[in-house]
Amino acid sequence: MADAVGNKAVKDFHLDVPAPDQGFFVKGLGNTDWGLKNRLSRIFSPKSGRTVMLAFDHGYFMGSTAGLERIDVSIAPLADHADVLMGTRGAIRSCIPPTADRAICLRATHDNSVLFDDLSQGSGFALDMEDAIRMNASALAIQCFIGAKGERDSLEALCRAVDQGNRYGIPIMGVTAVGKEMARTTKYFLLATRILAEQGASIIKTYFCEDFEKVVAACPVPIVIAGGKKLPEDEALTMAYQAVQSGACGVDMGRNIFQSEYPIEMCEAVRKVVHEGFNDKEAFEFFQEATKAGK
């Protein structure tokens, strides 16, 4: 107990300083709990309001895909260059040093492997929320197959994840999966992103498309774009720039970073677009200069 003798009698309540605005910088999430906001602040930069996620979760259904044969070799050195590391709990536990000071987004669903012709049979919730807490996860990623056979099961997994995430203050990222039966159209992404947000997802990961600003406007929570297939670096940077200009709150790129001949330089170029206001041409010039310097 503090000694009452000798206390300073005059207290300064700073009456001339207005109370801070209690709003929150992440779209649509001002009414969530403190812990969830704190985790979101690790994912999205409070300065730019955006994020660069590095996705390396492909092995959970593709196995040893190109560039991920040795995650400890290809991904661990990139940890300092991304805001968020998105992978499976097995890959993160075995290959990412626990000293990596980056937010973790855990892939938390299981799907059919590439051995099946149809990958859209639905997703199941693949981990216990207590394990996510043990791993200090800042978010969980749930894949959903809107408009495919697995829609109901994957939405069920999303809803259960949202229930548990709200209980423990962990945001859920809904991922719009695109299979053989689903067209990558504005109409589709308007529907899919809105459904995931309405079911309680705090973040939506989806693909860039025509009229993407309409998709962003109709979604009440932040959208990050998927990198998709490997593109030439200049094209990948143009996609990132156009998405951000259309209102995306960042990117979740995998192959367009770790399959680049210069992955660190590519990740830094993406950061220039997302956080520093570079356009695609400026970012590509930065990439070219950085690769020359590294030779």
N, C-alpha and C positions, 0 to 999 in steps of 0.2 A: 504494500500500500504506500502511495506517495506521501511524503511528509508535508503536512499543511503549513508548517512554519517556513517563512521566507519566500512564499509564492509571490509572483508579480501581481500586483493588484489590478493594474490596467490591462484590459484585454482588447485586442484589435480584431474586430469582426469584419474589417474591410468593407464597410458599408458603401463605399464609393465604387466598388467593383461588382458589376452585375453577375448573377449566377450564370454558369456556363449553359449553353444550349445542350439539352439532353438528347437531341436527335442523334442519329447514327449515320455514318457515311456510306454504308453498304445499302444499296437499293432494297426497299421493302422489308428490312429486317430491324427497324427501330424498336419494335415491340417485343423483341426476344429477350431472353435472360442474359445477365452479365457474362456468365461463363461462355455461352454460345457466341456472344459478340467478341469476347476476348479471343476466342479461337478464330473467328472470321478476320480479326485484325492481324493475325499471323498469316492468313492466306492472302488477303488483299492489303496492299500497301496503304496506310492511312494518308500518305502524301499524294499518290496518284489515283488511289481507289481501284487499282488493277492488280493483276497477278500474272506471273509466268510459272505455270505448272510443268513439270517434267514427267511425262507418262512413260513408265517402263513395266506396265502390268500385262503386256502382251503374252507372256509365257503361260499365264493361267489357262489359256485355251489353245495357244499356238506352239507351246514348247520353246525350244531354243531358236527363236527367230533371229534373223540376221541383225547383228549389232548387240544382241543380248546373250550371246553364248557365255560370256563371263561378265555378270553384272558388277562384280567387284572391280573389274578392270575398266568397263565402258561407262558405267553410271556413277560410281562413287566419286570419281574426280570431277563430275559435273555438279555435285551437290551444292557447292558454294555459289553457283552461277544461276540457280533457280530459286524461286520463292517457296515452292511446294514440291515435294517428292511424292509422286503417285505410283504406288506399287502394291503388291500383295504382301501380307504379313510375313510369309516365308522368305520372300526375296529381301525384304527390308531387314529382317532379323539376321539373316545369314550373310548379307553382302554390304549393308550400309553401316558405317561406323556410328555408334550411338552418340558420338561427339558432333555429328552433323547438326548444325543449328538451323534447321529448316523445318517448316510445317510438314506434317505427314498426312497425306490423304490415302486411306487404305481402300484398296479394291475389296469390296465386301460381298460380292455375289459370285456364284459359280454357274457356268453355262456349259453347253455341249462343246466338246473339243472339235478341232478341225477334222477329226476322223469321221464326223457326221456330215452328211450333205446339207442338212438344215441346222443352222446354228440358232434359230429363233424359236426354240421350244420353251423358252422361259428361263428366268433366273431365280435361284434360291438364295436366301440370306446365308452367308457362308462363314460367319464368325459370331462369337459371343461378344456383346458390348463390353463386358468386363475386360476382354482381351484387348479391345481397342483402347480402353482406358490405360491398361498396362503398357501399351505401346505409345502412350501420349499422343494419340491421333488427334489432329485438328479437324478432320472431316472423314466421312466414309463415302465411297462411290458405289452407287447401285445402278446397274444396267437395266434398262426397260425396253421391251419390244412392243412399241405402240403400233397397232395395225397388223400384228403377226400372231401366230398361234400361241405364243407364250405371253401375250399381253396380260392376261389376268394373273398368272403366277408372278410375273415380274413386278406388276403393280402391288401385289400382295406383299412381296418382299420389300418394296419401297415403303409401303405404309407401316410395316412392322419396324423397319429401320428408323423411320421418322418418329414413331412412338418412343422408341428407346433413346433416340438421339435427343429428343426434347426432355426426356427424364434426366439425362446426364449432361446436357449442354453441349452436344456434339452435332454440328451441322451435317446434313446429308446432301450430297451432290447426286442429282438424278442425271443419268447418262442416256441420251437417246440413241439406241442401237439402230443401225440401218442394215437390213438384210436384203436378200434377193428380191423379196416381194414388196419392198418399200422404196418408193421413188424419193430422191433427194430434191424435193420441190418446196417452194415457199409455203404452199398450202399444208404439206405434211409437217414441216417444222413448226408452223404456227400452231397446229393441233398438238403435236407431241410435247413441245416445250411447255405449253399452257397446262396440259394434263399433269405433267410432273410437278409443276409449281402448285397447282391446285391441290395436289395430294400431300403437299407439305415440304417438298424439297427446298432447301435454302439456296442452292446453286444449281444451275442447269449447264450441262456440257452437251453441245450439239455441233452440227456442221455448218459451215458458212454456205450461204445460198444467195440466190438473186433476191433483191428486196429485203435484205437481212435486217434493215432498220425497222421493218414492220414486225419481224419476229421479236426483236428486242423490245419494241414498244409494247407489244401485247403480253410480254412475260413480266410478272410483277416482282421477280427476283433476278439477281445478276446472272448473265450468260457468259460462259467462256467457250471458245471454239476449240474443236478437236483439230489436230493437225492432219489427220487422215494419212493417205498414202504418201510415200516419199516423193517430193517435188524438187526441182532445181532450187537452190537457195534463194535466188531472186524472186521466183514465183511464190515460194513459201512466205517470204517477207511481205510480198504484195498482198497475199491473202490475209496475213496478220494485220497489216495496216488498214486494209479495207474493212475488216471486221471491227477493229477498234474505232475507226471513223464512223461506223454504223451503230456504235453503242455497246459493243462487247466489252466486258470488264476484264479481258485478258485472254490467254491461250492456255491450252493443255496439250502441248506438243510432245510427241515421242520420236517417231522415225525421222521427222524432218530436222531433228537435232542429233540424236545418237547415231543415225546412219549417215550423217554428213561426214565428209573427209576431215572437216575441222569442227567438231561438235562444240567445243568450248567457245570458239569464235562465233559460231552460229547462235548459240544460246545468248551470248552477249548482244548480238545484233537484234535478236528478238526483244531483248530487254530494252534496247534503244527505242524500238517502236512502241512497246507497251508502256514504259515508264517515263521516257524522256522526250516524247513528242517527235521523234524522227519519222520522216515519211519513208516509204519503201526504198526509194532510190538512195537516200542518205544512209539508210541502214545497210544496204547492200554495198555501198562504197566503204562503209566502216568495216564490213566483213572482209572485203577484198584487201584493204589495208592491213587489217589484223592478221590475215593469213600470210601476207608477205612478210610482216614483222616476225611471225613465228617460225619462218623457214630458216 
